[in-house]
Each structure stands twice: as structure tokens, then as C-alpha cells.
Amino acid sequence: PIVIQNRLLLDFSFRKFLKSLIRKQPQELLLVIGTGVSAAVAPGIPALCSWRSCIEAIIEAADQLEVLHPGDVADFRHKVSKDRDLLVVAHDLIRKMSPVLQWAKGHLRYGVLHIHGLYTDPCGMVLDPSGYQEVTQDPEVMEALQNLYRRKSFLFVGCGETLRDQIFQALFLYMVKNKVELEHYMLVRKENEDQFFKLQADMLVHGIKVVSYGDCFEHFPGYLQDLTAQICKQRSPGVV
């Protein structure tokens, strides 16, 4: 037990935490979680396994909630099973349900903001390029995100590959003009040092500080757990 404890302390001592991040009050941070993280921690949810599984889950939810005609449900199930272009199927499915963009209009103190919507609320899903375009062109939605981006420090987790997504860039990288006072963070894997330092430089332009949690995915849970412990040590003024 002594050897194990010493090994844990040794591992902890080698983990690097950005001082400005661990000094944040927990309520000052807004966690942005990539889909890969969601799929890893909830492997039993089919909707997170693949794009096809997500569309199938939406069709099932739409059927159960009776937001689609039974004939349309059968038609969409047939299209998915016949290996049709899933992007076209997604576009037709969302248009048939006539979504409303509700995910950025809540006023809860605690909650989860699903940028793509939630498959259990099929009418609120965003699945195709035109749907994303509606999001970025909706003044109310964009204002809500901009206000969050100005008031909270974003902590991006599991969003490495998402950086290449144009919608992600539009929502989180190019939406705020004045980035001088922003301080946001991104946890990434440092698989290649040259790529890591290039990413650091590129993201700093957008007010995002890139931090490495290690050189492999296995290091991520321990790093995040220790980071959470460090942040939660902070106390609000007046709290003993």
C-alpha cells in the first residue's frame, strides 16, 4: 500500500496545472464536452455510438412522442436501413419535424447545454448544415452564447478533432470580436510536441489556452479528477 500511495503521489506531482485555471472559482467555469467523451463514459447509449445510431434513436423518439406520422416513421426507417445518404436523411428528418431552437433559451442555474440538441427531444435536434446555419444566424441564440463566452471561462474537453468543424469555429472561435480580456482553456493530448505547440499558438489567438493532460488517452481521467480537486479547493469570498 505504501508503494502504491507513493506512486500516486509521484504521478500527481508530474501533472502540470495552469495556475490561472486552478485559481478559478467552480462557478466561473463552463465545461464544453466533446462527443467522444460522452460516448466513452456512456457506451450503453446507442445514440452516441455512431451517426446512424443517432438518427435511428431520433426516429424512435419521434415515433414514441408522436411528432411524426406513422407513415413517415416507416419511410425514414426504410431509408436508414437501405444505406441512403445519411446527411440527406438527417436533413429530411429535421425538416419534417420542424424544429425549434430551444437549447440556448433556458434560465436554469445548473444544467447541460446541448448545442446539437438532444435526441430525446427530436424536434430540437440540429443534424445537417442548414440546421447549423440557422443556429449561427439566430440573433437570440448567438447573443446567449456570446454572453456566456464573455461571463464564463470555457473549459473545452474532448474537443480536439472538433476544432476542424466550421460550426464549432463559428460558435466558439469567431463569435467574439474583442478577445483581449477572455481567458478560456482546452485540455488536449500531447501526442506530438510540434503539433501541440502549433495548436497552442493558434488557439491563443482566440483567447484559448491549451493544456496537455498527457501523451495518451489513459492519462485523461486521472488528470481531470486531480484538476477538479484543485479547482474545488477554491472558496468564494466569505465562505469558511
C-alpha positions, 0 to 999 in steps of 0.5 A: 500500500505504501508503494502504491500511495507513493506512486500516486503521489509521484504521478500527481506531482508530474501533472502540470496545472495552469495556475490561472485555471486552478485559481478559478472559482467552480462557478466561473467555469463552463465545461464544453464536452466533446462527443467522444467523451460522452460516448466513452463514459456512456457506451450503453447509449446507442445514440452516441455510438455512431451517426446512424445510431443517432438518427435511428434513436431520433426516429424512435423518439419521434415515433414514441412522442408522436411528432411524426406520422406513422407513415413517415416513421416507416419511410425514414426507417426504410431509408436508414436501413437501405444505406441512403445518404445519411446527411440527406436523411438527417436533413429530411428528418429535421425538416419534417419535424420542424424544429425549434431552437430551444437549447440556448433559451433556458434560465436554469442555474445548473444544467447541460447545454446541448448545442446539437440538441438532444435526441430525446427531444427530436424536434430540437435536434440540429443534424445537417448544415442548414440546421447549423446555419440557422443556429449561427444566424439566430440573433437570440441564440448567438447573443446567449452564447456570446454572453456566456463566452464573455461571463464564463471561462470555457473549459473545452474537453474532448474537443480536439478533432472538433476544432476542424468543424466550421460550426464549432469555429463559428460558435466558439472561435469567431463569435467574439470580436474583442478577445483581449480580456477572455481567458478560456482553456482546452485540455488536449493530448500531447501526442506530438510536441510540434503539433501541440505547440502549433495548436497552442499558438493558434488557439491563443489567438482566440483567447484559448489556452491549451493544456496537455493532460498527457501523451495518451488517452489513459492519462485523461481521467486521472488528470481531470479528477486531480484538476477538479480537486484543485479547482474545488479547493477554491472558496468564494469570498466569505465562505469558511 
